[in-house]
Amino acid sequence: MRTFALILLLFVTGVGLMVAALAWQGRAAREYAAEAVRAAVRTGVTQQTPCADLLGRQPPATVQSCVVDGRGEELTATVTLEGGRVSVVRP
C-alpha cells in the first residue's frame, strides 16, 4: 500500500510541475505581447507589425509568432505558442 501511495504522490507531483511550467510559459508570452501592444500605442502602429520589430528583442523561446495588428478600432497582439495555443492580448 505504501508503494502505491508513493507512486500516486509522484504522479500527482509530476502533473503539477507540468501545469506550472505551461502556466509560466504562457504568462511570459502574454507579458511579451502586452509590452509589444504598449510599444505600438506609443509609436502609433496602423498595420500588422511583428512584436520583435516593435520591441527590438526576440520573443521568449516558446513563442512561435507574435504580431501586433493596428488595423481596426483597437490594437491587439496575437501570440502563437508551441503546440498551437493562441493568445490575443489587448491594451
C-alpha positions, 0 to 999 in steps of 0.5 A: 500500500505504501508503494502505491501511495508513493507512486500516486504522490509522484504522479500527482507531483509530476502533473503539477510541475507540468501545469506550472511550467505551461502556466509560466510559459504562457504568462511570459508570452502574454507579458511579451505581447502586452509590452509589444501592444504598449510599444505600438500605442506609443509609436502609433502602429496602423498595420500588422507589425511583428512584436520583435520589430516593435520591441527590438528583442526576440520573443521568449523561446516558446513563442512561435509568432507574435504580431501586433495588428493596428488595423481596426478600432483597437490594437491587439497582439496575437501570440502563437505558442508551441503546440498551437495555443493562441493568445490575443492580448489587448491594451 
